[in-house]
Amino acid sequence: MRTIPDSLLAVDIETASPNRSPEGSDFRETEYFELVAVGLGHQPAPDAPVETAVLFRDGGWNVEATADLLRRVDDWCRGREADGVLTHNGNRFDAIHLGGWAQRAVEHGTWPEATGRIDALFDRHVDLNPLAVDAYADRLESWRTTVALEDVCRWEGIHVAPTHYADYDIGPVGNHPAIDGATVTDVHIGAVLGEAYVAQLVEGRTDTREFAELERLLTDYTRADIEPLFRLARSFGD
C-alpha cells in the first residue's frame, strides 16, 4: 500500500535542448537536455502553507553552471526537513536528468559529491504519475503509462494556473514560430524560452525589460506547478 509522507519537498525541472532536439526515447537521455531552472516546494505538514522557490541557471551551457544550480537546489532542500520528495513523472524525467547532470559534474571534477547528494534527495521519491495512472486507469488507454499533470489535476478538481503570454512583455522571442498558443507550455520552454533566457544572460542583457519579463514568465510558469503537486499528493493520500 502506497503512503504519502506528512512532510514533503517537491521538485520540478525546466530544461532546454540547445544542441539537438529529442525525439521518442531520447527524452530519457540527458545528453539532449540542459538545465534552465528548478521549481522547489516544501510543506512540513498536510495543512501547512506551501513554501515555493524557483532557482535559475547563472551562466552558459557549461558544466560549471549546471553544477552551481545543482548545489543551490541541494542547499535549499537540505535546509528543510522532509520525509519525501514529490515529482510528477520524475522517474522518467526529473530524477533521471538531475542524476545525469550530477554524474557529469562528478566526471568533470566540478562537484565530486554531486551524485551522492542528488541520490540522497531522491532516496524517498514519491512520483505522482504512477498513482495518477492507477487512479484513472478507466479514463486512459490500456497502453498509457503517463498522464499529464494538468489532466489529473483537472480530474481531481485542482486548479493549475495557466501562464498567459499576454501578461508579459518578452519582446521578439514571443513571436517565435514554435510558440503556437496563448499560454506557456513546457514545449515552448524546451524549444525557445529556455535558450532565449540563457542567451540573454550570457550576452549581459540582464538589465533589460525583456529579460526581466522573461524571467518573471518562467518563474510564474514553474511555480504554478508546485503547489498543485502537494494538493494532488494529499488527495491521493486521502
C-alpha positions as CSV (number, residue, x, y, z in Angstrom):
1,M,0.0,0.0,0.0
2,R,1.4,3.4,-1.0
3,T,1.5,6.2,1.6
4,I,2.2,9.9,1.3
5,P,4.5,11.3,4.0
6,D,3.3,14.3,6.0
7,S,6.4,16.4,5.4
8,L,7.3,16.8,1.8
9,L,9.5,18.6,-0.7
10,A,8.7,19.0,-4.4
11,V,11.0,19.3,-7.4
12,D,10.1,20.2,-11.0
13,I,12.8,21.0,-13.6
14,E,12.7,23.2,-16.7
15,T,15.0,22.3,-19.5
16,A,16.2,23.4,-22.9
17,S,17.8,21.4,-25.8
18,P,20.3,23.8,-27.3
19,N,22.4,21.2,-29.1
20,R,19.8,18.9,-30.6
21,S,16.1,18.2,-30.2
22,P,14.9,15.0,-28.6
23,E,12.5,12.6,-30.2
24,G,10.8,9.5,-28.9
25,S,13.0,7.6,-26.4
26,D,15.6,10.5,-26.5
27,F,13.6,12.1,-23.6
28,R,15.3,9.7,-21.2
29,E,18.8,10.7,-22.5
30,T,20.4,13.5,-20.5
31,E,22.7,14.5,-23.5
32,Y,19.7,16.0,-25.2
33,F,18.9,18.4,-22.3
34,E,20.4,21.2,-20.3
35,L,19.0,22.6,-17.0
36,V,17.5,26.0,-17.1
37,A,15.5,26.3,-13.8
38,V,14.3,24.2,-10.9
39,G,11.0,24.8,-9.1
40,L,11.1,23.8,-5.5
41,G,8.4,23.5,-2.8
42,H,8.2,22.5,0.9
43,Q,5.2,21.6,3.0
44,P,6.1,20.5,6.5
45,A,2.6,19.1,7.3
46,P,-0.6,18.4,5.2
47,D,-2.4,21.5,6.4
48,A,0.7,23.8,6.5
49,P,1.3,26.6,3.9
50,V,3.5,25.6,0.9
51,E,6.8,27.4,0.5
52,T,8.0,27.7,-3.1
53,A,11.1,28.9,-4.9
54,V,12.4,29.0,-8.4
55,L,16.2,28.7,-8.9
56,F,17.8,29.7,-12.3
57,R,20.9,28.8,-14.1
58,D,23.5,31.5,-13.7
59,G,25.7,31.0,-16.7
60,G,26.1,29.4,-20.2
61,W,25.7,25.8,-21.2
62,N,28.8,24.6,-19.3
63,V,29.2,22.0,-16.6
64,E,30.2,24.6,-14.0
65,A,26.9,26.5,-14.3
66,T,24.9,23.2,-14.1
67,A,26.8,22.2,-11.0
68,D,26.2,25.6,-9.4
69,L,22.5,25.2,-9.9
70,L,22.5,21.7,-8.6
71,R,24.4,22.8,-5.5
72,R,21.8,25.6,-4.8
73,V,19.0,23.1,-5.2
74,D,20.7,20.7,-2.8
75,D,21.3,23.6,-0.3
76,W,17.6,24.6,-0.5
77,C,16.3,21.1,0.1
78,R,18.8,20.3,2.9
79,G,17.7,23.3,4.7
80,R,14.1,22.0,5.0
81,E,13.2,18.8,6.8
82,A,11.1,16.4,4.8
83,D,10.2,12.6,4.7
84,G,9.8,12.5,0.9
85,V,10.2,14.4,-2.3
86,L,7.4,14.8,-4.9
87,T,7.6,14.9,-8.6
88,H,5.2,14.2,-11.4
89,N,6.8,11.7,-13.8
90,G,10.1,12.2,-12.2
91,N,11.1,8.6,-12.6
92,R,11.1,9.2,-16.4
93,F,12.4,12.7,-16.4
94,D,13.4,14.9,-13.4
95,A,15.2,12.3,-11.4
96,I,16.9,10.8,-14.4
97,H,18.3,14.1,-15.7
98,L,19.2,15.6,-12.3
99,G,21.2,12.4,-11.8
100,G,22.7,12.6,-15.3
101,W,23.9,16.2,-14.7
102,A,25.2,15.3,-11.3
103,Q,27.3,12.5,-12.9
104,R,28.6,14.9,-15.4
105,A,29.6,17.3,-12.6
106,V,31.5,14.4,-10.9
107,E,33.3,13.4,-14.1
108,H,34.5,16.9,-14.7
109,G,35.6,17.3,-11.1
110,T,33.3,20.3,-10.7
111,W,31.4,18.9,-7.7
112,P,32.7,15.4,-6.6
113,E,29.8,14.9,-4.1
114,A,27.1,15.7,-6.7
115,T,25.8,12.1,-7.4
116,G,25.7,11.3,-3.7
117,R,23.7,14.5,-2.9
118,I,21.2,14.1,-5.7
119,D,20.8,10.4,-5.0
120,A,20.1,11.3,-1.3
121,L,17.5,13.8,-2.4
122,F,15.6,11.1,-4.3
123,D,16.1,8.4,-1.7
124,R,12.4,8.8,-0.6
125,H,11.0,9.8,-4.0
126,V,7.2,9.9,-4.5
127,D,6.4,10.0,-8.2
128,L,2.7,11.0,-8.5
129,N,2.4,9.8,-12.1
130,P,2.0,6.1,-11.3
131,L,-0.6,7.0,-8.7
132,A,-2.5,9.0,-11.3
133,V,-2.4,6.3,-13.8
134,D,-3.7,3.8,-11.3
135,A,-6.4,6.1,-10.1
136,Y,-7.7,7.0,-13.5
137,A,-7.0,3.7,-15.4
138,D,-10.6,3.8,-16.6
139,R,-10.0,7.1,-18.5
140,L,-6.8,6.0,-20.1
141,E,-5.9,3.7,-23.0
142,S,-4.6,0.4,-21.7
143,W,-1.1,1.2,-23.1
144,R,-0.8,4.6,-21.3
145,T,1.9,4.8,-18.6
146,T,1.8,8.5,-18.2
147,V,-0.8,11.2,-17.6
148,A,-0.3,15.0,-17.9
149,L,-0.3,16.8,-14.6
150,E,-2.9,19.3,-15.9
151,D,-5.2,16.4,-16.8
152,V,-5.1,14.6,-13.5
153,C,-5.4,17.9,-11.6
154,R,-8.5,18.7,-13.5
155,W,-10.0,15.3,-12.8
156,E,-9.2,15.9,-9.1
157,G,-10.6,19.4,-9.1
158,I,-7.2,21.0,-8.5
159,H,-6.6,24.3,-10.3
160,V,-3.4,24.8,-12.2
161,A,-3.0,28.5,-13.1
162,P,-2.1,29.0,-16.8
163,T,0.7,31.4,-17.7
164,H,-0.6,33.8,-20.5
165,Y,1.9,35.4,-22.9
166,A,-0.3,38.5,-23.0
167,D,0.7,39.2,-19.4
168,Y,4.4,39.6,-20.2
169,D,6.5,41.8,-22.5
170,I,9.2,39.4,-23.6
171,G,9.9,41.0,-26.9
172,P,10.6,39.3,-30.2
173,V,11.2,35.9,-28.7
174,G,7.4,35.7,-28.1
175,N,6.9,35.7,-31.9
176,H,9.0,32.5,-32.5
177,P,7.1,30.1,-34.7
178,A,7.4,27.3,-32.1
179,I,5.2,29.3,-29.8
180,D,1.9,28.0,-31.0
181,G,-0.6,29.2,-28.4
182,A,-1.6,31.9,-26.0
183,T,-0.3,30.1,-22.9
184,V,3.1,28.8,-22.0
185,T,3.9,25.1,-22.2
186,D,7.0,23.0,-21.3
187,V,7.5,22.5,-25.1
188,H,7.8,26.3,-25.5
189,I,10.4,26.4,-22.8
190,G,12.4,23.5,-24.2
191,A,12.3,24.8,-27.8
192,V,12.6,28.6,-27.3
193,L,12.3,30.3,-24.0
194,G,15.0,28.4,-22.1
195,E,17.6,29.1,-24.7
196,A,16.5,32.7,-25.0
197,Y,16.9,33.2,-21.2
198,V,20.4,31.8,-21.2
199,A,21.4,33.6,-24.3
200,Q,20.4,37.0,-22.8
201,L,22.1,36.1,-19.6
202,V,25.4,35.2,-21.3
203,E,25.2,38.4,-23.5
204,G,24.9,40.6,-20.5
205,R,21.3,41.8,-21.2
206,T,20.0,41.1,-17.7
207,D,19.2,44.8,-17.1
208,T,16.6,45.0,-19.9
209,R,12.9,44.9,-19.5
210,E,12.7,41.9,-21.9
211,F,15.0,39.8,-19.7
212,A,13.1,40.8,-16.5
213,E,9.8,39.9,-18.1
214,L,11.1,36.6,-19.5
215,E,12.4,35.7,-16.0
216,R,9.1,36.6,-14.5
217,L,7.2,34.5,-17.0
218,L,9.5,31.5,-16.4
219,T,9.2,31.9,-12.6
220,D,5.4,32.1,-12.7
221,Y,5.1,29.1,-15.1
222,T,7.5,27.0,-13.0
223,R,5.9,28.0,-9.7
224,A,2.4,27.3,-10.9
225,D,3.0,23.6,-11.0
226,I,4.5,23.3,-7.5
227,E,1.5,23.8,-5.1
228,P,-0.7,21.5,-7.2
229,L,1.8,18.7,-6.6
230,F,1.2,19.0,-2.9
231,R,-2.6,19.2,-3.3
232,L,-2.5,16.2,-5.6
233,A,-0.4,14.2,-3.2
234,R,-2.7,15.0,-0.3
235,S,-5.7,14.0,-2.4
236,F,-4.1,10.6,-3.3
237,G,-3.1,10.2,0.4
238,D,-6.7,10.6,1.4
